[in-house]
Amino acid sequence: MKLKDIKTYVTVPPTGIGGSFWVIVKITTDDGIEGIGECYGIPVSGDIACRMVEDTFARFVAGEDPHNVETLFRRVYSAGFTQRPDISMMGVFSGIEIAVWDILGKAAGQPVYNLLGGKFHERLRTYTYLYPKNVRPDGRPEADAEDVYHDGDAAAKAALEYVEMGFTAVKQDPAGPYGMQGGRELSLHELARSEYNVKCIREAVGDRADILFGTHGQMTTSSAIRLAVRLEPYDPLWFEEPCPPDQMDALGTIAGATSIPIATGERLTTKIEFHKALQAGVPILQPDIGRSGGIWETKKIAVLAELYNAQIAPHIYCGPIAHAAAAHVALSCPNFLILETIQTDFHDAVVTRPLVWEDGYLLAPEEPGLGIELNEQALLDNPYTSGGRLHLEMCQTPLSSANTRIITDIE
């Protein structure tokens, strides 16, 4: 069996939830087995990302036995005389590698988790972000939508609705825009808003659900510690990526200054960068399987975390294929904590057999491979326009420590 052909798709989720576009990969073997994968967050236009995937497949993957996953990883990891963590190239490779594992599972007649050590968990605890109910095609809330991101009362209402659906954990990021300037000192206004949001959510859900406090690297070390002090009375399960991902020592300083566990990983790639996070004292790793190096590399990251008595909580902000791949790794890992989840009609529409939840838990797929198949027509019906928005955008406006505005992340 040899890896023969590749086809790529770039599609736009109508609500924008899960990113501005998804890059989907389909690989076919010389004996007709098809595998599907998904790349996460390649920081170029979607059509260019597809060309990168196709070029990488042609150079390093085509004609190879799909069992040689380690060889494929080393080839791409070393591409162009790099041989170091490259978040773009690993995003490209991850989608290819996920498709290869789907092929291996189908060829063996087994779910992928059975090829990774077996099903350690029967089901996976999941959490959801607090999403607005009314969103525009670009993912931003309609004018009349409740501001669940910044309004503590609206956030509490949304959190309670998710808890009633069965979720035992919810996540929100009210701190402020995700800025290109790196860490900054949050204003008193932003600190107070964040504290109020968490207070409202805790009062609404009591001990029925964990609160996950998300941020996206907005803060300096000192600002993150100031915010952590405000949040500690409400006992969040974690404080996510409080400072930029290139400030690993700062993450360690924050971890040592608060009782709230620090989580990070959505902007890291390969075991090398995650090892640095563990060495810094981060107890919860959040690899995104569409960027971290794929299924095999993410399994290695989870095993490495065991040596530090740390846990994994895979990050998901994408389509259902990377979601399914992360679930297979999580099902095989003793140190799995919780899985991020996105449920929209479009996530279900792009696959012929959606993932299945029960009372806030994701059930283990039983079919061979990833356990899902593409509905290609749904992808084609929602095409990407060349040169459109990136998968995620950052605020381009420098902000001061007196910021009182609520602004969009791409302003």
Protein Blocks (a to p, Z undefined) as FASTA:
>chain_A
ZZfbdcddddddfklpopjbdcddddddfkopacddddehiabdfklmmmmmmmmmmmmm
gopafklmmlmmmmmmmgghlopacfklmmmmmmmmmmmmmmmmmmnopafklmnnpafb
fbdcdddddddfbdcfkopacfklccfklmmklmmmmmmmmmmnopabdcddfkbccdfk
bpadddfklmmmmmmmmmmmmmmnmmmbccddddehkacfklmmmmmmmmmmnopabdch
kbcfklmmlmmmmmmmpcbdcdehjlggcjklmmmmmmnopabdcddfklnnpjklmmmm
mmmmmmnopacdddddddfklmmmmmmmmmmpmkbcbdcddddfklmmmpcbdcddeehi
acddfbehjlpacdfklmmmmccdehiacfbdcdfbdcdfkbcbdcdfkZZ
